[in-house]
Amino acid sequence: MKVFQLTNFEEALTAVKDGKRAYRQAWGDSDKDYRKCIVLIKPEEPYTSFLAVSYPHGHDKYPDGLISPWTPTRCDLLEEDWYII
């Protein structure tokens, strides 16, 4: 898993739109293979795309994995501790 440099939300969102995943350093998951990330969900028409938080299989909180709709907070939008995977 290649992790890119620290960046801001704008660059992270652009990368997510391009099919990559992103996460914040402040979210604190120490094991990168089990880190929660944001992803773009693109359902078929007529539904619209949306951001989701994705917990991989084996994550401590959700061992079976989980994808749930996600809306960024003010802190998420303003911080520059985003990583792109």
Residue, then its C-alpha position, 0 to 999 in steps of 0.5 A: m500500500k503506497v501512502f503519499q505525503l500529507t495534504n489538505f482536504e481539497e487534494a484528498l477529495t480530488a484523489v478520492k474522485d480519481g479512485k484513490r482512498a484518503y484518511r486523516q492522521a488525526w483519526g489515529d488508527s496505527d495499523k495502515d492495513y486496517r485504517k478507516c478511509i474515505v472512498l467515493i461510492k458511485p451507484e448506478e443511475p439515477y442515484t448520485s455519488f457520495l462519500a463514505v467511510s470504509y472500514p476494512h475486514g479485520h478492523d477492531k471496531y468492525p471486524d466484518g468491514l463496514i461502508s457508511p455514508w460520510t460527511p466531513t466536519r469543519c475540522d476535516l475540511l480545514e486540516e492538512d493532515w490528510y494522506i492519500i492511498 
